[in-house]
């Protein structure tokens, strides 16, 4: 079988258009059929079903994150503004991913799309989805830079690392991502297949639109703005922060200050250590999938390499790394709990406060009822006294008559 050669013409020209008419060995035909097959691979099922699980875990974690970080003790810190914004955009990103997974599963089961898009809703959906993805990455970058300023330049941080400035930076990131993702209103739309009569929300099959999608999505957004630039900034910043954190003399500079100032500085170091873990996990989960997307595109579409076995492995790896990227949108709060003692303490306080409030509301309800009965009893006694005050003793009712 391996020595045999076959001229194989893939019907799925979207996946293997560069391999049409190429003589394949028997092994290549086997992998080509697996790529073309309507039967989904184990990695595809793992990605889509795993995304549903990640959504449940991530949605609960992000909601708890908002409940804890929005408490008065934490929300007056600058870094919590980034964490609150990150929880919001991560929830939006994982919601977009679960919609995509449900749509894929529905198409496999019922041979039709779950979400019926119009042309404008398709454009808006892709526009908002890519805003969530972009903001998630750049909020992590801004968070890393903010921690570097707090650690390396503590005197400057009093004026730079403020709640107002953090909100301004988040707003600038929002405006920036909204502007760079606006091209989706041009290139995205409903692409209807004449054979199956199924319309998919994707890049329109127009030469100019496909070329624009290639330049802006793959090169500018995916390669530069989502991989190279964040990777360079976060690694550089984390190295500088870790160098400061593990420097033996880093806390000696604050020995002459008051106990309260030393306590605050130790808390800043603990928070920075926690956020270094968060940003490092982001790199581990996000960069491999983003890099694989670029490699996959360059390998197949740019260099036109027709190695069917490697194309199959790239498709399998893409599904696995896509699931890892989705994990990145759902595990941040659990990282805060594991690595941040003050976050754990605040979570415990939040639950204790809610339980005390429920108990106090029950107790207040009982007190209100008892006070009502007491006041009604006193009112009745006063009424009876007033009623019989001018009545002779012989005409007043006795216990036996009552």
Number of C-alpha atoms within 10 A of each C-alpha: 7 10 8 10 15 14 12 17 17 20 12 13 12 8 16 22 16 16 20 15 12 14 15 21 16 15 15 21 21 13 18 24 15 16 23 16 11 9 10 12 14 11 18 22 16 13 21 23 16 19 27 19 14 23 22 14 15 27 22 15 20 25 16 17 23 19 13 24 22 15 14 9 10 16 17 15 15 20 23 18 24 22 23 20 17 26 27 18 23 26 23 20 25 27 20 19 22 22 16 16 20 18 18 18 19 15 14 14 10 9 12 18 19 15 14 14 16 13 14 12 15 20 24 16 16 21 20 19 19 21 23 23 19 24 23 26 22 20 21 22 20 20 24 26 18 21 25 22 18 22 22 15 12 15 11 12 16 11 9 17 18 17 17 12 14 21 15 12 15 19 12 12 19 17 13 14 20 18 11 17 19 17 17 24 17 13 19 24 24 21 16 15 10 8 6 9 10 14 17 18 21 16 19 18 14 10 9 11 17 14 12 17 21 15 13 17 19 19 14 15 19 18 18 15 17 22 21 14 13 19 19 11 14 22 17 13 19 22 13 14 24 16 12 17 18 10 11 9 10 14 15 11 9 15 10 9 10 9 11 9 13 17 12 11 17 14 14 16 21 17 19 25 18 18 24 24 16 22 19 17 16 22 20 13 19 24 20 17 22 20 17 17 21 16 15 18 16 14 17 21 16 10 10 14 15 19 16 22 16 16 20 18 12 19 18 17 18 21 20 20 22 22 24 21 22 25 22 21 30 24 22 25 24 18 15 20 17 12 19 18 15 15 19 16 12 17 19 13 14 16 12 12 12 12 12 12 12 12 12 12 12 12 12 12 12 12 12 12 12 12 12 12 12 12 12 12 12 12 12 12 12 11 12 11 11 11 11 13 11 9 10 8 10 7 8 13 10 9 6 5 6 5
